[in-house]
């Protein structure tokens, strides 16, 4: 049974950093595309970053390129999202999700085109000075 659980959210100041974790159970990461999505109140859920089953390619939204890093620990079956230089607009609930059959074996940030049937419960990230 595939399950995902996010952790690591909290309050962070601009200039600080935060590391989110997505622990996956039931299937190894090399069988999955893992995406990170976020949603602020009153806004649609948007793709932030994703990693393909073979650990490449990795994709980032333009708004977070150069500030967010995505990597995985296969031994722990966990995907991490490192948030550096956070901005107030990064505030929201962050979710990780899994796609068992990514198109051409490549992850996508587009919820309209991607298939992400498995989701974690979400973790709140608040960026404030």
RONUMAR-932608 format. One line per 5 residues: number of its first residue (from 1); their letters; for each residue x, y, z of C-alpha. Coordinates in steps of 0.02 Angstrom, whole numbers. Layout:
// RONUMAR-932608
NUM	A	X:Y:Z ~ ...
This chain:
// RONUMAR-932608
1	XXXXX	0:0:0 ~ 79:162:-58 ~ 82:301:72 ~ 166:470:81 ~ 197:580:232
6	XXXXX	267:758:232 ~ 360:836:376 ~ 475:982:412 ~ 359:1130:387 ~ 351:1278:503
11	XXXXX	386:1463:521 ~ 541:1529:434 ~ 610:1705:408 ~ 677:1774:245 ~ 862:1730:242
16	XXXXX	829:1569:333 ~ 806:1395:265 ~ 691:1247:283 ~ 699:1065:232 ~ 541:969:195
21	XXXXX	537:780:190 ~ 421:661:98 ~ 434:486:169 ~ 367:354:50 ~ 315:179:100
26	XXXXX	250:35:-5 ~ 355:63:-162 ~ 535:112:-194 ~ 573:283:-264 ~ 647:214:-425
31	XXXXX	472:160:-472 ~ 393:330:-442 ~ 391:509:-499 ~ 379:620:-345 ~ 309:796:-358
36	XXXXX	300:938:-233 ~ 150:1053:-243 ~ 93:1199:-139 ~ -69:1292:-110 ~ -101:1460:-30
41	XXXXX	-274:1511:33 ~ -386:1563:-110 ~ -263:1504:-242 ~ -250:1351:-351 ~ -127:1215:-311
46	XXXXX	34:1237:-408 ~ 182:1127:-449 ~ 345:1172:-363 ~ 470:1035:-403 ~ 475:855:-458
51	XXXXX	598:712:-478 ~ 585:571:-604 ~ 600:385:-560 ~ 783:377:-616 ~ 820:534:-514
56	XXXXX	831:636:-674 ~ 771:747:-745 ~ 723:857:-600 ~ 608:1003:-635 ~ 573:1165:-541
61	XXXXX	446:1301:-561 ~ 522:1463:-625 ~ 472:1551:-465 ~ 585:1440:-358 ~ 732:1404:-473
66	XXXXX	897:1441:-389 ~ 817:1440:-216 ~ 742:1266:-199 ~ 836:1102:-210 ~ 762:929:-232
71	XXXXX	853:769:-188 ~ 816:596:-126 ~ 889:469:-5 ~ 854:298:-79 ~ 906:207:80
76	XXXXX	773:300:177 ~ 651:303:31 ~ 629:489:63 ~ 626:640:-51 ~ 682:808:19
81	XXXXX	641:984:-34 ~ 770:1110:25 ~ 703:1288:33 ~ 835:1424:36 ~ 809:1612:27
86	XXXXX	623:1592:62 ~ 504:1731:12 ~ 333:1775:84 ~ 253:1712:-77 ~ 322:1539:-38
91	XXXXX	196:1527:104 ~ 70:1388:87 ~ 31:1207:121 ~ 159:1095:36 ~ 109:923:-25
96	XXXXX	208:781:-101 ~ 126:664:-224 ~ 172:506:-320 ~ 144:458:-501 ~ 168:273:-540
101	XXXXX	173:294:-729 ~ 246:461:-779 ~ 236:499:-964 ~ 399:444:-1048 ~ 469:412:-874
106	XXXXX	482:599:-841 ~ 397:691:-699 ~ 285:841:-728 ~ 229:992:-627 ~ 69:1005:-727
111	XXXXX	-76:930:-631 ~ -182:935:-788 ~ -63:821:-882 ~ 11:722:-740 ~ -65:580:-643
116	XXXXX	-38:597:-457 ~ -163:483:-370 ~ -64:471:-208 ~ -43:620:-93 ~ 25:658:79
121	XXXXX	-69:755:210 ~ 26:917:181 ~ 139:1023:290 ~ 121:1210:321 ~ 262:1328:272
126	XXXX	250:1508:330 ~ 378:1638:276 ~ 371:1796:380 ~ 488:1923:455
